[in-house]
Amino acid sequence: MTQVLDEATWRARAAAHAERVDAFVRPHLERRGASVKHPVHDFLFTYYSQRPAQLRRWHPGFGVALEDAEEYATLKGYASGVEEVAQQPSRHPVTVSAAFVESQRPLVESIHALLTATAGRPANFGCFGMHEWAMVYRLEEDETRHADWPLRLGAEGTDRVVESHKVACSHFDAFRFFTPQARPLNTLSPGRDDRPSFEQPACLHAGMDLYKHAFRLTPMIGSDLVADCFELARDIRELDMRAAPYDFTGITMDHTGEEWTPVKIETPEGKQEYVAAQKQFSERGQVIRRALVKQCERLLPVH
């Protein structure tokens, strides 16, 4: 049975969603307007394909219809009228159509397969964020991805850290950015097409990618879950870059205003700090991952 929301109810939920994500979206848009780059917080809007306006738009998810929502009627995946919703046909409620959900089955199946495989694999807490270090291994400082920011230990010191640690990156989209000299140091060889065989729940990038999986399932899933994924990705990104080899002294975190502090994974204390945070993110990620799996399993039978 399709749930129908009256206009006052769904507009209130849409406004609450926009307010929730604006705490992060607004600073990014202000920087973009001023042609200012933030090496940490802009990542979620530049690396991932979801635009700020798309993140701000609230969706109820499949199985919920909106009254008096003409602006949704022209959005991809939506339909209106009595064919989709039997209740109160005169109000022409708008909802994500069953035909659209059925057309997305290959996407839903692939995401479901990846997330269930990842959720069922043991967590590995021994990587210490070395992927970011491997991305600058044997490079000059002006050749790095964030060349405007110096390396905390310099190029030679950074290389020594990489060479003194086991590199075991399981995430292809991190591994593919390793320098040519660093790739042979990785004990794993993840590929583009074998992610379900490698991704594991403690991986920071696998946790950030829950946001990607969620917005790819939009508008079939509700935006509250997408926002949960976004907030997790935001928090993980901060740890990811705090543990990176760059010296980001002087920058602040958007949502707290706190000054940046590094996690010095080259030290025993830094490793302990990193793993403690990684475990928290792994637990948060598993809860969200299971929620996404549940949504996929709700969508797969639709025809």
Residue pairs with C-beta under 8 A, 6 or more apart in sequence:
2 63
2 64
2 65
2 84
2 85
2 86
2 87
2 95
3 63
3 64
3 65
4 64
4 65
4 66
4 67
4 85
4 87
4 88
4 93
5 13
5 60
5 64
5 65
5 66
5 67
6 67
6 68
7 66
7 67
7 68
7 69
10 58
10 60
10 66
10 67
10 69
13 58
13 60
14 57
14 58
17 56
17 58
17 223
17 224
17 227
18 56
18 57
18 58
20 227
21 55
21 56
21 227
21 230
22 56
23 254
23 255
24 41
24 44
24 230
24 234
24 254
24 255
25 52
25 55
25 56
27 38
27 41
27 254
28 38
28 41
28 42
28 45
28 52
28 254
29 52
31 37
31 38
31 42
32 42
37 148
38 251
38 254
39 146
39 148
39 149
39 241
39 246
39 248
39 251
40 237
40 238
40 241
40 248
40 251
40 253
40 260
41 234
41 237
41 253
41 254
43 237
44 208
44 211
44 230
44 233
44 234
44 237
45 51
45 52
48 211
48 212
48 215
50 211
50 212
50 215
54 215
54 218
55 215
55 226
55 227
55 230
57 223
58 223
59 96
59 218
59 219
59 221
59 222
59 223
59 226
60 66
60 95
60 96
60 222
60 223
61 96
61 219
61 220
61 221
61 222
61 223
61 295
62 95
62 96
62 98
62 101
62 219
62 220
62 221
62 298
62 299
62 302
63 95
63 96
63 298
64 95
64 222
65 84
65 85
65 87
65 93
65 94
65 95
66 72
66 93
66 94
66 95
67 88
67 91
67 92
67 93
68 91
68 92
69 93
69 94
70 94
72 78
72 94
73 79
73 80
73 94
75 219
76 100
76 219
77 96
77 97
77 100
77 101
77 219
77 220
78 94
78 95
78 96
78 97
78 100
78 219
79 94
79 95
79 96
79 97
79 99
79 100
80 92
80 93
80 94
80 95
81 89
81 92
82 89
84 93
84 95
84 97
84 98
85 93
85 95
87 93
96 219
96 220
98 302
98 303
100 220
101 108
101 220
101 299
101 302
102 302
102 303
104 217
104 220
104 299
105 299
105 300
107 216
107 217
108 217
108 220
108 296
108 299
108 300
109 296
109 300
111 213
111 216
111 217
111 292
111 296
112 293
112 296
112 297
112 300
113 196
114 195
114 196
114 199
114 213
115 213
115 289
115 292
115 293
115 296
116 293
117 196
117 197
117 199
118 196
118 199
118 200
118 201
118 206
118 289
119 201
119 286
119 289
119 290
119 293
121 199
121 200
121 201
122 200
123 200
123 201
123 202
123 279
123 282
124 168
124 170
124 200
124 202
124 203
125 202
125 275
125 278
125 279
125 282
126 166
126 168
127 167
127 168
127 169
127 170
127 202
127 203
128 165
128 243
128 265
128 271
128 274
128 275
129 204
129 239
129 240
129 243
129 244
129 263
129 265
129 274
130 162
130 165
130 166
130 167
130 168
130 169
130 265
131 167
131 169
131 171
131 174
131 175
131 177
131 178
131 205
132 240
132 241
132 243
132 244
132 245
133 158
133 161
133 162
133 165
133 244
133 245
134 162
134 167
134 169
134 178
134 179
134 182
134 183
134 185
134 186
135 144
135 145
135 174
135 177
135 178
135 179
135 182
136 143
136 144
136 145
136 151
136 155
136 158
136 179
136 245
137 158
137 159
137 162
137 178
137 179
137 181
137 182
137 185
138 159
138 179
138 181
138 182
139 155
139 179
140 155
141 147
141 150
141 151
141 154
141 155
144 151
144 246
145 177
146 246
149 246
149 247
149 248
150 246
150 247
151 157
151 158
151 245
151 246
151 247
152 158
152 245
152 246
152 247
152 262
152 264
153 160
153 161
153 245
153 266
158 245
161 245
161 265
161 266
162 182
162 185
163 185
166 187
167 182
167 185
167 186
167 187
168 186
168 187
168 188
169 175
169 178
169 186
169 188
169 190
170 188
170 190
170 198
170 199
170 200
170 203
170 206
171 190
171 198
171 199
171 203
171 205
171 206
172 190
172 191
172 192
172 194
172 195
172 198
173 205
173 209
174 205
175 183
175 186
175 188
175 189
175 190
176 192
178 186
188 198
190 198
190 199
199 206
200 206
201 207
201 282
201 285
201 286
201 289
202 278
202 279
202 281
202 282
204 236
204 239
204 240
204 278
204 281
205 240
206 285
207 232
207 233
207 236
207 281
207 282
207 284
207 285
208 232
208 233
208 236
208 237
208 240
209 233
210 229
210 232
210 233
210 285
210 288
210 289
210 292
211 226
211 229
211 230
211 232
211 233
213 229
213 292
214 221
214 225
214 226
214 229
214 230
214 292
215 226
215 229
217 292
217 295
217 296
217 299
218 226
220 295
220 299
221 292
221 295
221 299
225 288
225 291
225 292
225 295
228 288
228 291
229 288
229 292
232 281
232 284
232 285
232 288
234 255
235 281
236 281
238 253
239 263
239 274
239 277
239 278
239 281
241 248
242 248
242 260
242 261
242 262
242 263
243 262
243 263
243 265
243 270
243 274
247 262
248 260
248 262
249 260
250 259
250 260
251 259
251 260
252 258
252 259
252 260
253 260
263 270
263 273
263 274
263 277
264 270
265 271
265 274
